[in-house]
């Protein structure tokens, strides 16, 4: 696909798309940026919607997806109070490198509202280093990530707003335990973590 590139976020796109293909249906990408993940989700889902509050990146995403009639990119804020009523729910909700831009617990609650019964929330996030172990793991990753980045011809800056994470992984786990019961959180390569949460199907308690 024209305009494809690789970086630490794109490294997770393939597994997100593969997971979404298991459910099909509709997919929502929160903080869709220039629409790269959305374009790939459009190959396995019936309808895909991207949300981003940045005018310039929404314009880029719309250009990328102009040949995909089942894709829509909205200039919108996921925390807008009436958003769930306006856009409904989705079988797959992805959120890549976006959660740390938002108020953690309100954003987790909002993301959960957008997941359809039987659907899945997939977060790829960044966490701040809090413990000695966090710092050690980050330091150990520097050299291998530089090697991988060189081999993959990494494009670290794609022209979107970035922000350092504020919450530690321990804080994110604690919030998820309160708001997303049953969520699975794992530390990943590329200074990232994944959070997976499934909404029970209707009629399942």
N, C-alpha and C positions, 0 to 999 in steps of 0.2 A: 504494500500500500504506500502511495506517495506520501512523503512527509513522516514516515516512520523514523524512530530514533530509539536509543536505549539509554536508560539511567536507572537509578536505584528504585524509582517507583515503577517504571515500565517492567522491571524484572519480575513483578508480581502479576502483570496483566494476563499472562497466559493461563495461570492457575485460576484467576477470577473468571475468565471466559469459559474455561473448561467446567468449572463448578456451575456457572449460570446455565450452561447447555444442558445440565442434568434436569433442570426445571423448566427451561424455556420460558414462555409467558412474557411478562413485561419486566424491564430492568430500568433502574434509576441509578445514575452516577452523580453523587453529591460532590461538588467541587470539581466539575468535569474538566476544567482547564481548556486546553485546545482541542479536546474531543478525541484524543487517540484511543483511550480505552473504550469510549462510547462507540467508535467506529467498529471495533472488534466485537463488542457485545451485540451490535446490530446483525452480525453474521449468524448468531445462535438464538436470538430472542425475537419475539413477535414485534415488539415495540420497545424503543429505548428513549429515555428522557435524560437529558443532562441539565444540571443546575450549576450556575456560577454567578457571583455578584459582580464580576469584573467585565466591564463593557468590552474592552479590547479582546480579551481571550474568548468571550462568547462569540464575537464576530469571527475570530479565527476558527472556532469550533464549527460554527455554521457553514463556513466555507468548506471545511473538511468534509462535512456531512451533507452537502447540498445534493449529492447523488443518491442519498439514502432516504427514501420517502417514509420509512418507518421510524426515522430518528427525528427528535425535536430537542433543541437546546434553548433553555429558558434563562433569561437574565433575571435571577431571583435569589432570594436569601432563604436558606433552608430553615432559619429560625423565625420566619414570618408567621405570625399566629394562625393565619387562615390557610397556610400552605397545604396541610393534609386534605382539607375540604376541596381545594382547587385541583390537586393532581392525583389524589387517590392513593392506592397502595400497589406494591410491586412484588413480584416473586423473588427478585434479586435487588438488593440495595447495596451498592458499593460506595466506599468512601476512602479514597487513597490520599494520604498526606494532607488531610483536610481537618480532621477532628481537633488537632492542636491549635487550629485557628479559631475555634469556637469555645464557648463556655462548656466545660466538659459534661457535667451532669445534665443540664438542659438539652445539650446536643444529643447525648445518648438517648434520652427520653424521646426526643423528636425523631431520631433515626428509627427507633423501634416502632413508632406510630406509622411509619411509611412502609413497613414490611407486611405483606399480605399473609393471612393464615397459611401455614405450610411453607412460607418463604424464608429467605435467609438474608441476614445482614453480614457483610464482609467489610471489615475495616482493616486497612493497612496504615499503621500510624507511626508516629515518632514520639519517643518519650525522653524526658530529661534524665541525665545521670544523677542519681541520688545517693546510692550506696557505693562503697569501695568496689564491690563486685561489678557494678555498672561501669565504673571508670576503667577497670581492668579489661573487661570485655571490649569496650570501645577502643582502647589502646591496641589490643591484640588484633583488631579487625583492620587497622589502618593500612598495613602493608598489603595483605591479600586483596583488599578492596581497590587499592591503587593498581595492582596487577590486573584484576578483572576489568576495571574501568578502561585501562589501556587496551586490553585485548578486545573489548566490546566497543571501543571508540565512543566512550560515554559522552553524552550531551547533558551536562549537569544543569545548565541554565537554559530554560525554554521560554523565558520571558513572562513568568507568572510571579505573583507576590509570594515570598517565602517568609517564614517566621520560625524562630527557635521554639522548640517545645517547652512547656512550663511544668507539666505534671510528670512525675516519675512513673515507671511501670507499676510500682506498688500502689500508687494512688489511683492509677487507671484500673487496676484489678479490683480495688476496693469499691470504686464507683460502679463497675460492671456487676459486681456481686449484689449490689443493691438494686440496680435498675434493669439489668439484663440477666436474670437468673438462668444458669446453665450455660452461659457464654464461655467459650474456650479462648484463652489468651496465651499466645506463645511468642517468645523472643525469637527474632529471625535475623538472618544475615542482612547486610546493607543498612545497619543501624535502624531497623524497623521491627515492629511487632505486628502480629495479626490478631484480630478479634473476630470470632465467628459466633453468631447467635441465630438460632432458629426459632421462629414463632410457631407455636404448636398449631397444627391444622384445626379447623373448626370441629368442635365436638370432642377434642382431645384435651384433657385437663392436665 
